[in-house]
């Protein structure tokens, strides 16, 4: 008999809704996010749309229970890239105490979401959530 981990599923669905909201925000306000795109990257504002699309696709993956393992690993990589190329430089280069604190909060937020994505990927089985567990 399969044992469904309802609390885990609810947590994953909550993350899916948050990711969908982040993705929609990227499409609604791309100019607000342009300041976070590192200067060395080409394409400029298109990155806001690319990242928004990625968030939406991962959110849909979690909601539909399809391609969960690969989308979780890709979300992890994306967030680690954000931490290394956006949030850490913002933290180190912030002149204002409030901006430095905001950058630290973003580092911690993305680290927590990345860790949750790794947990989801590790518990996914054949691209789906692992619904059977003997713990």
C-alpha positions in Angstrom: 0.0 0.0 0.0 1.3 3.4 -0.9 1.8 5.9 1.8 1.3 9.5 0.6 3.3 12.2 2.4 0.6 14.9 2.3 2.7 17.5 4.2 5.5 17.1 1.7 3.2 17.4 -1.2 1.6 20.5 0.3 5.1 22.1 0.8 6.0 21.3 -2.8 2.7 22.8 -4.1 3.4 26.0 -2.0 6.8 26.3 -3.6 5.2 25.8 -7.0 2.8 28.7 -6.4 5.7 30.9 -5.2 7.8 30.0 -8.3 4.8 30.8 -10.5 4.4 34.2 -8.7 8.1 34.9 -9.2 7.8 34.0 -12.9 4.8 36.2 -13.4 6.6 39.1 -11.7 9.5 38.7 -14.1 7.1 39.0 -17.0 5.1 41.9 -15.5 8.1 44.0 -14.3 11.1 43.1 -16.4 12.6 46.6 -16.2 12.7 46.5 -12.4 14.8 43.3 -12.7 17.2 44.6 -15.3 19.5 46.1 -12.6 20.2 42.6 -11.4 21.5 41.3 -14.7 25.3 41.3 -14.6 27.0 43.6 -17.1 29.0 40.7 -18.6 25.9 38.9 -19.8 24.5 39.7 -23.3 20.8 40.0 -24.1 20.0 42.5 -21.3 16.3 42.5 -20.5 15.7 39.2 -22.2 17.2 37.5 -19.1 14.2 38.7 -17.1 11.9 36.8 -19.5 14.1 33.7 -19.6 14.3 33.5 -15.8 10.6 34.2 -15.5 9.9 31.4 -18.0 12.2 29.0 -16.1 10.4 29.8 -12.8 7.0 29.2 -14.4 8.1 25.9 -16.0 9.5 24.6 -12.7 6.3 25.6 -10.9 4.2 23.8 -13.6 6.5 20.8 -13.3 5.8 20.6 -9.6 2.1 21.1 -10.0 1.7 18.5 -12.8 4.2 16.1 -11.2 6.1 15.8 -14.5 9.9 16.1 -15.0 10.3 16.9 -11.3 13.9 15.6 -10.9 15.4 17.5 -13.8 13.5 20.7 -13.1 14.6 20.6 -9.5 18.2 20.1 -10.4 18.0 22.9 -12.9 16.3 25.2 -10.4 19.1 24.4 -8.0 21.7 25.4 -10.6 19.9 28.6 -11.5 19.7 29.7 -7.9 23.3 29.0 -7.2 24.2 31.1 -10.3 22.0 33.9 -8.8 23.8 33.6 -5.5 27.3 33.7 -7.0 26.7 36.3 -9.8 24.1 38.6 -8.3 23.6 38.4 -4.6 27.2 38.0 -3.4 28.5 40.8 -5.5 25.6 43.0 -4.3 26.5 42.1 -0.7 30.2 42.9 -1.1 29.6 46.1 -3.1 26.8 47.5 -1.1 27.7 50.8 0.5 24.5 51.2 2.5 23.8 49.0 5.5 20.2 48.4 4.4 21.2 47.3 0.9 23.8 45.0 2.4 21.1 43.5 4.6 18.8 43.1 1.6 21.5 41.3 -0.3 22.1 38.9 2.6 18.4 38.2 2.8 18.4 37.3 -0.9 21.4 35.1 -0.4 19.6 33.2 2.4 16.3 33.0 0.5 17.8 31.6 -2.6 20.0 29.2 -0.6 16.9 27.9 1.2 14.9 27.5 -2.0 17.9 25.8 -3.7 18.2 23.4 -0.7 14.5 22.6 -1.0 14.9 22.0 -4.7 17.7 19.5 -4.0 15.6 17.8 -1.5 12.7 17.5 -4.0 15.1 16.2 -6.7 16.6 13.6 -4.3 13.1 12.4 -3.4 11.8 12.3 -6.9 11.6 8.8 -8.5 11.5 8.4 -12.3 10.8 12.1 -12.8 7.9 12.0 -10.3 7.6 12.6 -6.5 8.5 9.5 -4.5 5.1 8.5 -3.1 6.3 5.4 -1.4 8.7 5.6 1.5 9.4 3.3 4.5 10.5 5.9 7.0 
